[in-house]
Amino acid sequence: MEHRLITIATEKYSRAIVLKSFLESNGIECSIRNVNLIQPSIADGVKLIIKESDVEKAIKLLANQAPAQSSEPIPGKILVPIDFSAISANAAKFAVKLADIFQAEVKLLHVYHSPTIDMIPFRDVGSIQIDFEYNTQIIQNEAKSRLIDFYKEIKNFINEQNLNNVRLGYSLREGYINSGIVETAIQDKPSLIVMGTRSKGFESIELVGDIAAKVAGDTNIPILVLPEKAYLSEPTNVNKIVYAAHLDGKDATSIRKLLALVSSFNVSVKCIYACDEPDSPIVKALFNQLKEYLSKVVKNAPIEYELLHSKDISKTFKKYIMDNDIDLFALTMRKRSAWARIFNPSLTREMLAQADIPMLIFPD
């Protein structure tokens, strides 16, 4: 009798070997595939293969092997990249209201770029050194002046709204926006990054997508993106949240962080998974394992679970958001290779480009 084989997990080689040994010691036959035979110690994407009949038992064993964590820390510092637009002002005002609830600190960050850096031919550096330094100083002074004015605007807003529990600061950096945000995040270690984006416009969409990918990959910090069309004046207006699961082992951590972030609000959370075979044994087993795990580590969590049939995941999510009046869409951004990002844009980028509701992006 032939047994159907199932990929139970995809891991780095070292982790795959440990899991294979663990499963076999518990009576489950397991093999590994996609091993780099030349340099196996650095191989990525190694698949663990087991019989379909062993899926449920294997998932329970792997779930029990992971240590449970009862809670996640609430935000203590929020970073808000700004460009002085009305959109970034809206993001900053939302951030200070959120920070007031958690008695947290908000730092406004503006990264300015001096175009003269890219324009100077090497052979002419000596002849125009004085002009270069003068122009750079002008750009820096202008950026600093606008940042201080923006800071005063948000400070006045804090006083007008009687937000007595929030602390506000600012930072100015020269460079490219991606690297400036990453460097500041690594240095200041915020719990959350809040940023605004336009709902339409190729340049803006690509910028936010690149920043999200870079920050998620380099700093391990969640990002709250507020589209231009999304009206979200108060954090307490977030009542209906949907989390789009990947069922790749990272969802539980992201959902715990999500629940910690909204712990002070009256919210309902729906965890959904969309695929073209929602009735398959492995999908059901993975989804049930996620439910069981969260029920153990997060008591009385306001979470509902739903499997969706879908041929086009992005369209399915957008329809679900509209049909259920969702206020916040959350998901985990999966790390991808550069080639994969070019030829197969991620779900996160697709949703950023088209969604008109706030998105909370967790790093992989």
C-alpha positions in Angstrom: 0.0 0.0 0.0 1.4 3.4 -1.0 1.5 6.2 1.4 1.0 9.8 0.4 4.0 11.9 1.5 3.6 15.4 3.0 6.0 18.2 3.7 5.6 18.9 7.4 8.1 21.8 7.7 10.8 23.7 5.7 13.8 24.6 7.8 17.5 25.3 7.7 19.6 22.2 7.5 20.8 22.2 11.2 17.2 22.6 12.4 15.9 20.0 10.0 18.3 17.4 11.3 17.2 18.1 14.9 13.5 17.8 14.0 14.1 14.6 12.0 15.8 13.0 14.9 13.0 14.2 17.3 10.2 12.8 15.1 11.9 9.5 14.5 12.5 9.0 18.2 8.7 9.3 18.6 8.0 6.6 16.0 7.4 8.8 13.0 9.3 8.0 9.8 10.9 11.1 8.4 13.2 12.0 5.5 14.7 15.3 4.3 15.0 16.8 0.8 16.6 19.8 -0.9 19.9 19.3 0.9 22.9 21.2 -0.5 25.3 18.2 -0.9 28.3 20.5 -1.3 27.7 22.6 1.8 24.9 21.0 3.8 25.7 23.0 6.9 24.5 26.2 5.3 21.6 24.8 3.3 18.2 26.7 3.5 14.8 25.4 2.5 15.4 21.8 3.6 12.0 19.9 3.6 11.0 17.4 6.2 8.8 14.7 4.6 6.5 12.4 6.5 3.5 10.1 5.7 0.1 11.9 5.5 -1.2 9.5 8.2 1.4 10.8 10.6 0.7 14.5 10.1 -1.6 15.1 13.1 0.7 13.3 15.5 3.8 15.1 14.2 2.2 18.6 14.5 1.2 17.9 18.1 4.7 16.7 18.9 6.3 19.8 17.3 3.9 22.1 19.0 4.6 20.6 22.5 8.3 20.8 21.8 8.2 24.7 21.5 8.3 26.6 24.8 5.1 28.5 25.5 5.2 32.2 26.3 2.3 33.7 28.1 2.5 37.3 27.0 4.3 39.8 24.9 5.6 43.2 26.1 3.4 46.3 25.3 4.9 49.2 23.3 7.3 51.3 25.3 8.7 53.4 22.3 7.1 54.2 19.0 9.1 55.4 16.0 7.4 57.6 13.4 9.2 58.4 10.1 7.9 61.7 8.7 8.2 63.7 5.5 6.2 66.8 6.8 3.2 65.9 4.7 -0.4 65.8 6.0 -0.2 62.0 5.7 2.8 61.7 8.1 1.1 64.3 10.4 -1.9 62.0 10.6 0.4 59.0 11.4 2.2 61.0 14.1 -1.1 62.1 15.8 -2.3 58.5 15.8 1.0 57.4 17.3 0.9 59.8 20.2 -2.7 58.8 21.0 -1.6 55.2 21.0 1.5 56.0 23.1 -0.7 57.9 25.6 -2.6 54.7 26.3 0.6 52.7 27.0 2.4 55.6 28.6 5.1 55.3 25.9 7.5 57.5 24.1 7.2 58.7 20.5 10.2 59.7 18.4 9.7 61.6 15.2 12.3 60.7 12.6 13.1 62.7 9.4 15.8 61.4 7.1 17.0 64.0 4.6 19.2 63.3 1.6 21.7 65.7 0.1 21.5 65.3 -3.7 24.9 66.9 -4.1 26.5 63.7 -2.8 25.4 61.9 -5.9 26.3 64.8 -8.3 30.0 65.5 -7.6 32.5 63.9 -10.1 35.5 62.6 -8.2 38.0 64.8 -10.1 36.1 67.9 -9.2 35.9 67.4 -5.4 38.7 69.7 -4.5 37.5 72.6 -6.7 34.0 72.7 -5.3 34.6 71.6 -1.7 33.5 74.9 -0.3 30.3 75.1 -2.3 29.5 71.4 -1.4 29.8 72.1 2.3 27.8 75.3 2.0 25.0 73.6 0.1 25.0 70.6 2.5 24.7 73.0 5.5 21.8 74.8 3.9 19.9 71.5 3.3 20.6 70.3 6.8 19.4 73.6 8.4 16.2 73.6 6.3 15.5 70.0 7.3 16.2 70.8 11.0 14.0 73.9 10.9 11.0 72.0 9.3 11.5 69.1 11.8 11.4 71.5 14.8 8.2 73.1 13.4 6.6 69.7 12.9 7.6 68.7 16.4 6.0 71.8 17.8 2.8 71.1 15.8 2.6 67.6 17.3 3.5 68.9 20.8 0.6 71.4 20.6 -1.7 68.6 19.5 -0.6 66.6 22.6 -1.4 69.5 24.9 -4.8 70.2 23.2 -5.8 66.6 23.5 -4.6 66.3 27.1 -2.3 63.4 26.3 -0.4 63.6 29.5 1.1 60.1 29.4 3.1 60.4 26.2 6.7 61.6 25.8 7.7 63.2 22.5 11.2 63.5 20.9 12.7 63.9 17.4 15.7 62.8 15.4 17.3 64.1 12.2 19.5 61.9 10.0 21.2 62.4 6.7 21.2 59.6 4.2 18.7 57.3 2.4 15.4 56.8 4.1 15.6 53.0 4.3 19.0 52.9 6.0 18.1 55.9 8.1 15.1 54.2 9.6 16.9 50.9 10.1 19.9 52.6 11.8 17.6 54.6 14.1 15.5 51.5 14.9 18.6 49.4 15.8 19.9 52.2 18.0 16.6 53.2 19.8 14.9 49.7 19.8 11.3 50.8 19.4 8.5 48.3 19.9 6.5 49.7 16.9 7.0 51.8 13.8 4.1 53.9 12.6 4.1 55.4 9.1 1.7 56.9 6.6 1.4 56.1 2.9 -0.5 57.3 -0.1 -3.2 54.9 -1.3 -2.2 55.5 -4.9 1.0 56.3 -6.7 3.7 53.8 -7.8 6.6 55.7 -6.2 5.0 55.9 -2.8 3.8 52.3 -2.8 7.2 51.0 -3.7 8.8 53.1 -1.1 6.7 51.8 1.7 7.1 48.2 0.4 10.9 48.6 0.4 10.9 50.2 3.9 8.7 47.5 5.3 10.8 44.7 3.8 14.1 46.3 4.9 12.9 47.1 8.5 11.2 43.8 9.0 14.4 42.0 7.8 16.9 44.0 9.7 15.3 45.1 12.9 12.5 42.6 13.7 10.0 45.4 14.5 6.3 45.5 13.6 5.2 48.2 11.3 1.8 49.9 11.3 1.0 51.4 7.9 -1.8 54.0 7.7 -3.0 54.6 4.1 -4.0 58.0 3.0 -7.7 57.0 2.6 -7.9 55.2 5.9 -9.7 57.3 8.5 -8.5 56.2 11.8 -8.5 59.1 14.3 -8.5 57.1 17.5 -6.8 53.8 18.4 -10.0 52.8 20.2 -11.8 52.9 16.8 -10.0 49.6 15.9 -12.6 47.1 16.8 -12.5 44.4 14.1 -9.1 42.9 13.2 -8.2 40.2 10.8 -4.9 38.3 10.9 -4.0 36.4 7.7 -2.1 33.3 8.7 0.7 31.6 6.7 0.6 28.4 8.9 4.4 28.3 8.7 5.2 28.3 12.4 5.5 32.1 12.7 1.8 33.0 13.2 1.6 32.3 17.0 4.3 34.8 17.8 2.8 37.5 15.6 -0.7 36.9 17.0 0.6 37.2 20.6 2.2 40.5 19.7 -1.0 41.7 18.1 -3.0 40.8 21.2 -0.5 42.6 23.4 -0.9 45.7 21.2 -4.7 45.8 21.4 -5.0 44.5 24.9 -6.5 47.8 26.2 -9.1 47.9 23.5 -12.5 46.2 23.0 -11.6 44.2 19.9 -12.5 41.0 18.1 -9.8 39.2 16.1 -10.4 36.8 13.2 -7.6 34.5 12.2 -8.1 33.4 8.6 -6.2 31.2 6.2 -7.0 31.1 2.5 -5.9 28.4 0.0 -7.3 26.4 -2.8 -7.5 23.2 -0.6 -8.8 24.2 2.8 -10.1 20.7 3.5 -6.7 19.0 3.1 -5.6 17.1 6.2 -2.3 19.0 6.6 -4.1 22.4 6.4 -6.7 21.4 8.9 -4.0 19.9 11.2 -1.8 23.0 11.0 -4.8 25.3 11.6 -6.0 23.3 14.6 -2.5 23.2 16.0 -2.4 27.0 15.9 -5.8 27.2 17.6 -4.8 24.8 20.4 -1.4 26.5 21.0 -2.9 29.9 21.3 -5.7 28.7 23.6 -3.0 27.4 26.0 -0.7 30.5 26.0 -3.3 33.3 25.7 -6.3 32.7 28.0 -9.7 34.0 27.0 -8.3 35.5 23.8 -11.0 37.2 21.6 -10.1 35.1 18.5 -12.3 33.4 15.9 -10.8 31.1 13.2 -11.9 30.6 9.7 -10.6 28.6 6.7 -11.3 30.2 3.3 -11.3 28.6 -0.2 -9.4 30.9 -2.6 -7.9 30.8 -6.1 -6.6 34.4 -5.7 -5.6 35.1 -2.1 -5.2 38.9 -2.5 -8.7 39.2 -4.0 -10.2 36.9 -1.3 -8.7 39.0 1.5 -9.9 42.3 0.0 -13.4 40.9 -0.3 -13.3 39.5 3.2 -12.2 43.0 4.5 -15.1 44.7 2.8 -17.8 42.1 3.7 -16.8 42.1 7.4 -16.1 45.8 7.9 -12.5 45.1 9.1 -10.7 48.0 10.7 -7.1 46.5 10.7 -5.5 43.9 8.5 -2.5 42.1 10.0 0.0 39.6 8.6 3.5 38.4 8.8 5.9 39.5 6.1 7.9 36.4 4.9 11.5 36.8 4.0 12.2 36.2 0.4 15.2 36.2 -1.9 15.9 39.2 -4.1 14.9 37.2 -7.2 11.7 36.0 -5.7 10.7 39.6 -4.8 11.3 40.7 -8.4 9.5 38.0 -10.2 6.8 37.1 -7.6 5.7 40.1 -5.5 4.7 39.2 -2.0 1.2 39.3 -0.6 2.3 42.1 1.7 3.3 44.3 -1.2 0.1 43.5 -3.1 -2.0 44.5 -0.1 0.0 47.6 0.6 -0.6 48.7 -3.0 -4.3 48.2 -2.9 -5.6 48.3 0.6 -7.4 51.4 2.0 -7.4 50.2 5.6 -4.5 50.2 8.1 -2.1 47.3 7.9 0.0 45.8 10.7 3.0 44.0 9.3 5.0 41.7 11.5 8.5 40.6 10.6 9.3 37.0 9.7 
